[in-house]
Amino acid sequence: MKQMLKSFLVAIIIFIMIAYSNISWAETLNDLKDERSDVSEQIQDTKNDLEDIDTEKSETLEQVENLIGEISKYQNEIDDLQGKLDSLKSDISELEVKIKADETEYNKENKALDKRLVAMYKTGETSYLDFLLSSTSLMDFISSYYLISQVVDYDEKMLVRLDEHKQKIEKEKESLEASKKEVETTQITLTAKQNALQVSKKEKEKYVDQLSEQEKEKEKKLQELQDTNDELDKKIKAKQAEIAAAKARAAQNQNHSSGGASGSRSASASTTTSSYGLIWPTLTRYSVTTGWYYSTGKLHGASDISGAGIYGAPIFAAADGYVVTSTAKVNSAGQYISYGNYVFIAHYNGLYTLYGHMSQRVAREGQEVKQGQIIGYVGSTGNSTGPHLHFEVRTGSGSYSERVNPLNGYLPTK
């Protein structure tokens, strides 16, 4: 009968062990899964950012190509106009030569006419009359008169012709000068447009460079996130394997009448338990030096246990359970912060205990511990002003906000 009762009690204990180990492990495993979910979300956001950058970069590059086409088009038009300008300048030069030649001829003929006019002025109108009266016959007179008429008519027509030719060339020159001015104005306008397009092109190319830098940064971030995600996958698989191993150990213990947790109780651990089933976590000669509140009135949320010679003293598991966390809180420089070296245990009675500022951790994550078993040694790592054990008791799911005062019946009176 006693043996049956003992086996029944062992089965109940094992069932509770499995149930609470699942709770404690689930918390850690869920934390990892939540973290992986956050990382996965960041990965997707980063991929979306990369797609947006790629789209914007492609559109900007297309705009750059269009600008290059427009710049080339304007350059061709400018080159054509330059050709027209060169041709107009050549035509103007030729006309200037003609005008100069005509002016020379006009001046020459004008001088000859001037000489005749001067001679006529000096001799008076009688020169033509004398020339006619000197005729020896009627035929000679008619010939002389005709000759004088022809000379006068020739002079008049020649001057008119030279003047008209000069005016025609001047008009052609004016027309060419106007065309030249128009072409130069158009060329200036096109050059201004081309320069504006060049500025726009440089701005677009600069923006493309900026997008390329953003793209590189996002790709680097994406790779880091993917590496983190891979690392979390490994940790999750490792946790799942540890959970399976813990369940297997619990099932194996159920097959033995002795049952219970692995590991051995230290002979120096206290045997006195509180109404919650916890023992004093250090040697009983050490006492609580800082309670639920600091002397300043600020919430402490734990009990600091200290005393002379406590550094290196053993720390005991307050009750049977599983080690949820055994790690060290450090910053990027590798320096201890916060709890420093600490162990977090989920107990089968529904409580959780945390042991901080250890000099050394003995218990490892996933390990099943027995009440009174040594899990580490007192130290002063993390945010600590001297050697002591920072001891917390938590209820519910074991979160930070669910801390309770260890001296409210959770720890036994020594």
Secondary structure, 3 states (H helix, E strand, C coil): CHHHHHHHHHHHHHHHHHHHHHHHHHHHHHHHHHHHHHHHHHHHHHHHHHHHHHHHHHHHHHHHHHHHHHHHHHHHHHHHHHHHHHHHHHHHHHHHHHHHHHHHHHHHHHHHHHHHHHHHHHHCCHHHHHHHHCCCCHHHHHHHHHHHHHHHHHHHHHHHHHHHHHHHHHHHHHHHHHHHHHHHHHHHHHHHHHHHHHHHHHHHHHHHHHHHHHHHHHHHHHHHHHHHHHHHHHHHHHHHHHHHHHHHHHHHHHCCCCCCCCCCCCCCCCCCCCCCCCCCCCCCCCEEEECCECCCCCECCCEEEECCCCCCCEEECCCCEEEEEEEEEECCCCCEEEEEEEEEEEECCCCEEEEEEEEEECCCCCCEECCCCEEEEEECCCCCCCCEEEEEEECCCCCHHHEECCCCCCCCCC
